[in-house]
């Protein structure tokens, strides 16, 4: 497939599945054995839960680069937080009624007309702060010379715990 054809597949994921909420088309776009490098697993249940949490959820494509079997998308998600948002390992955040936005970068590998691999880097901290998680100075990470400690939020783990968990995963070379 050409880079343009691969781009069309990724844009179908964004427009039809993510923005319109057509979870039934997931199998048309993603391979059955898709390899995901992400904090969350892709499923119909996840998409529907996100729609419940942010009924007007919309992804804007800010940058799209395609070469060979790779498509890189930098985007911004926007929505109104009207339902409980669950971020596995980080907790559940009850509705705030706030209009929120958060950025992400995804690298998709497309082979044979389907997305077979996805590296997702989401700015979860940007979203968590808008949902009420706060960050305050805490214990120093002596290995990296940083402080990261949180003071709870509107549910979920303290933001500092989230940051520390993300930092540990990053140090291990994992993006999930």
N, C-alpha and C positions, 0 to 999 in steps of 0.2 A: 504494500500500500504506500501511497505517497504521503509526504508530510501534510499536504492539504487535506487528504482524506482522514488522516489521524486527527487533525485539528477539528474536523467536523464531528468526529465521534466524541471528543472531549466537550465540544460546545453542545452537543446533544445532551450529555450528562448534566451540564450546567443548566441549560434552558428547560428541557423537558422533565428531567427527573428532579433536580434540586429546586429550581425556581417554581415549577408548576406542581411539584409534589407527586409526580407520576411514578411511584415506587414500583409499579408493575413492569416498568421498562428496564429495571436494573439488570436483569439477565440478558437483555439485548445489547447492553453497553459493556458490562463487566464479565470477564471470563469466570467460569465456575470456581476455578482455583486461583483467583486473583491474589497476589501477594501485597498485603497492605503494611506500610510502615507508618503507623499512626497511633495516637493515644486512644482512638476509638475505632471500633469495628463497624464496617459498612454493612447495613442490613435494612430491610424494609422497616423493621421495628425502630431502628435508630432514626431513620428519616421521618417516620410518623411521630415519634416522640419529639423530635426537633420542631416539627410543624405544630404540635400541641404547645410547646414552650414558646415558639415564635410564629404565630399564625401567618404573619406577613413576611416570613423569611425570604430574602432575596440575595443572590450572589451577583456582584458586578465584576466583570472581567476588566482588570486594570492593565494587564500586560499579558500577551500570549506569544510564545516563541515555539516554533516547531522545527525540528530537524531529525530526519530519519524516523526512527520509531519512538522518539521522545517528544512530548509536548509539555512545556512549562507554562503554568498559569499562575499569575499573581492576581489575587482578587480581594474583594472586600465583601463581607457578609453584613447584612443589616436586617434588623427585625425589632418588633416590640415584644418585650418579655412579659407574656400574659399567662404562662403556665410554668410548671416546675421544670427546670433544666437540669439534667443529670449529666455530669461529666465523670465517667467511671474512675475510681480511685481518688477522686477529688471531692465528691459529694453531690448533693442535690441543692439547688438554689430555687427557693420559692419565688413566685411572680413578684416583680417590682413595678410593672407597668411602664418601665423605662424603654425608650427607643435606644437601641445599642448598635454598635458596629465593631467588627474586628477583622483583622487582616490575616491572610494566609498565603502560602506558596505551595503549590502542588507540582510534582513532576510525575507525569503519567508515561508509562511505556505501553504502546499500542501495537499489538501484533494480530494479524488476521482479522482485523475489524473490531477487536475488543480490547478493552483496557485489561492488561495482564499484571500490571504492577503500578503502585501509587506510593510515592513518598510525600507525606503531608506534614507541613510545618505550620501550625496554627498559633497565632498570638493569643493563647488562652489567657495570659495575664491581662491583656487589654480588655477582654470580655469580663473576666472575673472582677476586675476593679469596678466596672460599670454595674455589675450585679451586687455590689456592696462589699466585696472582700477588700480588706485594707491591709496595707503593709506598714510595718514599723520596724525600726532597728532591733536586731536581736543578736543571737550568738554569732560570732565571726566564724566564717568558713576559713580556717587557717590554711587549708591547702590552696585556696584560690584568692584569699584576701578580700572576701566579700561578706556582707551581712545580708541575711534574708530570714526574716521571721515575721509572721503575720498575727493578726488579732481577730481571727474569725471573719465572719461576714454574715450574710443572710443565708446561713446554712452552709453545708460543705465544710471542707477543711480550711484552717487558716491559710491565708495566701502564702505565708512564709513556708509552710509545709509543702504547698504546691510548688513553690520555687525550688525548694531543696530537692523535692522528688524529680523535677525536671532537670536540675543540675546533675543529680546522680546518674540519671539516664544518659545525659549528654556526655558525661565523663566516661561512661561505659561504651560510648559510640553508638547508642541506640536512639532512634527517633520516636519510638512508640511508647 
